[in-house]
Amino acid sequence: MKKILQYLSLKVIGFRKKQSALTSTQFEAEVKKVNVEITHLCRDSFLIAIGVLSAGFGLKGFLLPNMFIDGGVMGISLTIAELTKIPLSFLIVAVNLPFLIIGISTIGKQFAIKSSVAIIVLAFVVHFIPFPIITNDKLLIAVFGGFFLGLGIGLAIRGGAVIDGTEVLAVFVSKKSFLTIGDVIMILNIIIFGFAAYVFTIEISLYAMLTYLAASKTVDFVVSGLEEYLGVTIISEKNEEIRLAIIEQLGRGCTIYTGKRGKSMQDTEIVYTLITRLEIAKLQTEIDKIDKDAFIVMHSIKDAKGGMIKKRPLK
């Protein structure tokens, strides 16, 4: 695997070298960056693939055969599928398409491309793979259908993509209004569950709430972040390069403050920034390119306003 990465790196670097002359030091730096990019791409692709299979199993093995629905964009797709008999595989792509377009400006092109591929693959999985129907018990369907769907969504987010555009919509609306991300998700789900109670039955709506609760808690557990924003503290000898990467590559603001190392009492500069859950993978990639030994601490933030959070789109 290591030899394959080295081969691919040299091919990419060879192409870049043709575009501009590189010194030996710059060449080594480029090799390091490309190695990190390829390694992270392989890891992200694996997480997304497992996530898509898990979500497909949750949909085909539990929810779809028993006319159960979920919250969010996936809930909209399931509801339309039950009412119109349009194939769910088609609706997964069609309903998520507007949110993918929003994601280009809100999150970034790379995120939108990854998410598009993940959603298309999920549609193929749902349409072509014959998952077995696991149970007819309603409680088990709601809990484990939500669990496997949430596991899939969470793994996709860990891979830097989404297979449900709810959070993309929430981030976009929160930037344009006074509502927080949590408010937007809550309002959307109230509409979905209310519509389900009116069109289907109150019982189905209640089970849908249980399914959504299982899915959302699983997503939170997999992503390791219970809130929408994460505060990230980074301590590294290469703090200036990391600061520039946060500003230029992620389009985020950051704060630099001076501290002392506990053992040596040596002065050091500490980088602090705020990101969303969807940006964890990209931030880790950028830091690894610069300093793999950087000390990173992440903690949950309920919400944030002002500064570059609302003024600049995520990249």
C-alpha positions as CSV (number, residue, x, y, z in Angstrom):
1,M,0.0,0.0,0.0
2,K,2.9,2.3,0.9
3,K,4.5,1.7,-2.5
4,I,1.2,2.5,-4.3
5,L,0.9,5.8,-2.4
6,Q,4.5,6.7,-3.3
7,Y,3.9,5.9,-7.0
8,L,0.7,8.0,-7.1
9,S,2.4,10.8,-5.3
10,L,5.3,10.9,-7.7
11,K,2.9,10.9,-10.7
12,V,1.0,13.8,-9.2
13,I,4.1,15.7,-8.3
14,G,5.6,15.0,-11.8
15,F,2.5,16.7,-13.3
16,R,2.7,19.7,-10.9
17,K,6.5,20.0,-11.6
18,K,5.7,20.4,-15.3
19,Q,3.5,23.3,-14.4
20,S,6.1,25.1,-12.3
21,A,9.8,24.6,-11.4
22,L,10.2,23.2,-7.9
23,T,13.3,23.2,-5.8
24,S,14.3,20.0,-4.0
25,T,12.9,21.3,-0.7
26,Q,9.6,22.3,-2.4
27,F,9.5,18.9,-4.1
28,E,9.8,17.1,-0.8
29,A,7.1,19.3,0.7
30,E,4.8,18.6,-2.3
31,V,5.4,14.8,-1.9
32,K,4.4,15.0,1.8
33,K,1.3,17.0,1.0
34,V,0.2,14.6,-1.8
35,N,0.8,11.6,0.4
36,V,-1.5,13.1,3.0
37,E,-4.1,13.9,0.5
38,I,-4.1,10.4,-1.0
39,T,-4.1,8.7,2.4
40,H,-7.0,10.9,3.6
41,L,-8.9,10.3,0.4
42,C,-8.6,6.5,0.7
43,R,-9.7,6.7,4.4
44,D,-12.7,9.0,3.6
45,S,-13.7,6.8,0.6
46,F,-13.7,3.7,2.9
47,L,-15.8,5.5,5.6
48,I,-18.3,6.7,3.0
49,A,-18.6,3.3,1.3
50,I,-19.3,1.6,4.7
51,G,-21.7,4.4,5.5
52,V,-23.7,4.0,2.3
53,L,-24.0,0.2,2.8
54,S,-25.2,0.7,6.4
55,A,-27.8,3.3,5.4
56,G,-28.9,1.1,2.5
57,F,-29.4,-1.8,5.0
58,G,-31.3,0.4,7.4
59,L,-33.6,1.6,4.6
60,K,-34.2,-1.7,2.7
61,G,-33.9,-4.1,5.7
62,F,-36.1,-2.2,8.2
63,L,-37.8,1.1,7.2
64,L,-39.0,0.8,3.5
65,P,-40.7,-2.6,3.6
66,N,-42.7,-1.6,6.7
67,M,-43.7,1.9,5.6
68,F,-41.7,3.6,8.2
69,I,-40.2,7.1,7.7
70,D,-37.5,9.2,9.3
71,G,-36.8,12.8,9.8
72,G,-34.8,15.2,7.6
73,V,-34.3,15.0,3.9
74,M,-34.4,11.2,4.0
75,G,-37.8,11.4,5.7
76,I,-39.1,13.6,2.9
77,S,-37.9,11.0,0.4
78,L,-39.5,8.1,2.3
79,T,-42.8,10.0,2.6
80,I,-43.0,10.8,-1.1
81,A,-42.1,7.2,-1.9
82,E,-44.9,5.9,0.2
83,L,-47.5,8.3,-1.2
84,T,-46.5,8.2,-4.9
85,K,-44.8,4.8,-5.3
86,I,-41.9,6.6,-7.1
87,P,-38.8,4.5,-6.5
88,L,-36.9,5.6,-3.4
89,S,-33.6,5.3,-5.3
90,F,-34.7,8.1,-7.6
91,L,-36.1,10.2,-4.8
92,I,-32.9,10.0,-2.8
93,V,-31.0,11.8,-5.6
94,A,-33.8,14.1,-6.7
95,V,-34.7,15.4,-3.2
96,N,-31.0,15.9,-2.2
97,L,-30.1,17.6,-5.4
98,P,-31.1,21.2,-4.3
99,F,-29.2,20.8,-1.1
100,L,-26.1,19.6,-3.0
101,I,-26.3,22.8,-5.1
102,I,-26.5,24.8,-1.9
103,G,-23.6,22.9,-0.5
104,I,-21.3,24.1,-3.3
105,S,-21.4,27.7,-2.0
106,T,-22.1,26.9,1.7
107,I,-19.5,24.1,2.3
108,G,-17.3,23.8,-0.8
109,K,-16.9,22.1,-4.2
110,Q,-15.0,19.1,-2.8
111,F,-17.7,18.5,-0.2
112,A,-20.4,18.7,-2.9
113,I,-18.6,16.3,-5.2
114,K,-18.0,13.7,-2.4
115,S,-21.7,14.0,-1.3
116,S,-23.0,13.7,-4.9
117,V,-21.0,10.5,-5.4
118,A,-22.1,9.1,-2.0
119,I,-25.8,9.9,-2.7
120,I,-25.7,8.4,-6.2
121,V,-24.0,5.2,-4.8
122,L,-26.7,5.0,-2.1
123,A,-29.4,5.2,-4.7
124,F,-27.8,2.3,-6.6
125,V,-27.4,0.3,-3.4
126,V,-31.1,0.8,-2.5
127,H,-32.2,-0.1,-6.0
128,F,-30.0,-3.1,-6.8
129,I,-28.9,-4.8,-3.6
130,P,-31.6,-7.1,-2.2
131,F,-31.2,-6.7,1.6
132,P,-33.2,-9.2,3.6
133,I,-36.2,-8.0,5.7
134,I,-35.0,-8.4,9.2
135,T,-38.2,-8.1,11.4
136,N,-41.8,-7.1,11.5
137,D,-41.7,-5.8,15.0
138,K,-42.5,-2.1,14.9
139,L,-40.3,-1.2,17.9
140,L,-37.3,-3.0,16.5
141,I,-37.9,-1.5,13.1
142,A,-37.9,2.0,14.5
143,V,-34.9,1.6,16.8
144,F,-32.6,-0.5,14.5
145,G,-33.7,1.1,11.3
146,G,-32.8,4.4,12.8
147,F,-29.6,3.0,14.2
148,F,-28.3,1.7,10.8
149,L,-29.4,4.8,8.9
150,G,-27.8,7.1,11.5
151,L,-24.6,4.9,11.4
152,G,-24.5,5.4,7.7
153,I,-25.0,9.2,7.9
154,G,-22.4,9.5,10.6
155,L,-19.8,7.5,8.8
156,A,-20.4,9.6,5.6
157,I,-19.9,12.8,7.6
158,R,-16.7,11.4,9.1
159,G,-15.6,10.9,5.5
160,G,-16.3,14.5,4.6
161,A,-19.7,14.0,2.8
162,V,-23.4,13.7,3.5
163,I,-26.1,11.3,2.3
164,D,-28.8,13.4,3.9
165,G,-28.8,17.2,3.0
166,T,-30.6,18.3,6.3
167,E,-27.5,19.8,7.9
168,V,-26.5,21.6,4.6
169,L,-29.9,23.3,4.6
170,A,-29.6,24.1,8.3
171,V,-26.1,25.7,7.9
172,F,-27.4,27.7,4.8
173,V,-30.6,29.0,6.5
174,S,-28.7,29.9,9.7
175,K,-26.4,32.1,7.7
176,K,-29.3,33.9,6.2
177,S,-31.5,34.3,9.2
178,F,-31.6,34.7,13.0
179,L,-32.2,30.9,13.4
180,T,-29.6,28.6,14.7
181,I,-28.7,25.3,13.0
182,G,-30.6,23.4,15.7
183,D,-33.7,25.5,15.2
184,V,-33.8,24.8,11.5
185,I,-33.4,21.1,11.9
186,M,-36.2,21.1,14.6
187,I,-38.6,23.1,12.5
188,L,-38.0,20.9,9.4
189,N,-38.7,17.7,11.5
190,I,-41.8,19.2,13.1
191,I,-43.2,19.8,9.6
192,I,-42.3,16.3,8.5
193,F,-43.8,14.5,11.5
194,G,-46.9,16.7,11.5
195,F,-47.4,15.9,7.8
196,A,-46.9,12.1,8.5
197,A,-49.5,12.2,11.3
198,Y,-52.0,13.9,8.9
199,V,-51.4,11.8,5.8
200,F,-50.7,8.4,7.5
201,T,-51.6,7.9,11.2
202,I,-50.4,9.4,14.5
203,E,-48.9,6.0,15.3
204,I,-46.7,6.1,12.2
205,S,-45.7,9.6,13.1
206,L,-44.7,8.6,16.6
207,Y,-42.7,5.7,15.3
208,A,-41.0,8.1,12.9
209,M,-40.0,10.3,15.8
210,L,-38.5,7.3,17.5
211,T,-36.6,6.3,14.3
212,Y,-35.3,9.9,14.0
213,L,-34.2,9.9,17.7
214,A,-32.3,6.6,17.2
215,A,-30.7,7.9,14.0
216,S,-29.7,11.3,15.3
217,K,-28.2,9.9,18.5
218,T,-26.2,7.4,16.4
219,V,-24.9,10.2,14.1
220,D,-23.8,12.2,17.2
221,F,-22.0,9.2,18.6
222,V,-20.2,8.3,15.4
223,V,-19.2,11.9,14.6
224,S,-18.1,12.4,18.2
225,G,-19.7,15.8,18.4
226,L,-23.0,16.4,20.1
227,E,-23.3,20.0,19.0
228,E,-23.2,21.8,15.6
229,Y,-19.9,23.7,16.1
230,L,-16.6,22.5,17.4
231,G,-13.9,24.7,19.1
232,V,-10.5,23.5,18.1
233,T,-7.3,24.4,19.9
234,I,-4.0,23.6,18.1
235,I,-0.5,23.7,19.6
236,S,2.3,23.2,17.1
237,E,5.8,24.5,16.3
238,K,4.4,25.4,12.9
239,N,1.6,27.5,14.2
240,E,2.0,30.2,11.5
241,E,1.6,27.7,8.7
242,I,-1.5,26.2,10.4
243,R,-2.9,29.7,10.9
244,L,-2.6,30.4,7.1
245,A,-4.1,27.0,6.2
246,I,-7.2,27.7,8.3
247,I,-7.7,31.1,6.8
248,E,-6.8,30.3,3.1
249,Q,-7.9,26.6,2.8
250,L,-10.9,26.5,5.1
251,G,-12.0,30.1,4.8
252,R,-12.2,30.3,8.6
253,G,-11.0,32.9,11.1
254,C,-8.8,32.0,14.0
255,T,-7.3,33.5,17.2
256,I,-3.7,33.3,18.2
257,Y,-2.9,33.6,21.9
258,T,0.4,33.1,23.8
259,G,0.8,30.3,26.4
260,K,3.6,28.5,28.2
261,R,4.4,24.8,28.0
262,G,3.8,23.1,31.3
263,K,7.1,21.2,31.5
264,S,9.6,23.6,30.0
265,M,7.8,26.9,30.7
266,Q,8.7,27.9,27.2
267,D,6.5,30.4,25.4
268,T,4.4,29.0,22.6
269,E,1.6,30.4,20.4
270,I,-1.7,28.6,20.4
271,V,-4.2,28.6,17.5
272,Y,-7.9,28.5,18.2
273,T,-10.6,28.2,15.6
274,L,-14.3,27.3,15.2
275,I,-15.5,24.8,12.6
276,T,-18.7,22.8,11.9
277,R,-18.8,19.0,12.2
278,L,-18.7,18.8,8.4
279,E,-15.3,20.4,8.3
280,I,-13.5,18.0,10.7
281,A,-12.0,15.8,8.0
282,K,-10.7,18.8,6.0
283,L,-9.1,20.5,9.0
284,Q,-7.4,17.3,10.1
285,T,-6.1,16.8,6.5
286,E,-4.7,20.4,6.4
287,I,-3.0,20.0,9.8
288,D,-1.5,16.6,8.9
289,K,0.0,18.2,5.8
290,I,1.9,20.7,8.0
291,D,2.6,18.9,11.3
292,K,1.4,15.3,12.1
293,D,2.6,15.7,15.7
294,A,0.4,18.8,16.3
295,F,-1.5,18.7,19.6
296,I,-5.2,19.1,18.9
297,V,-8.1,19.5,21.3
298,M,-11.7,19.7,20.2
299,H,-14.8,20.6,22.3
300,S,-18.4,21.1,21.6
301,I,-20.0,24.5,21.1
302,K,-23.7,24.9,21.2
303,D,-23.8,27.7,18.7
304,A,-21.9,30.7,17.5
305,K,-22.7,34.0,15.9
306,G,-20.9,36.9,14.3
307,G,-17.3,37.0,13.0
308,M,-16.5,34.8,10.0
309,I,-19.1,32.2,11.0
310,K,-21.9,34.0,9.2
311,K,-20.0,36.4,6.9
312,R,-18.0,33.8,4.9
313,P,-19.1,30.5,3.4
314,L,-17.4,27.3,4.5
315,K,-14.8,26.0,2.1
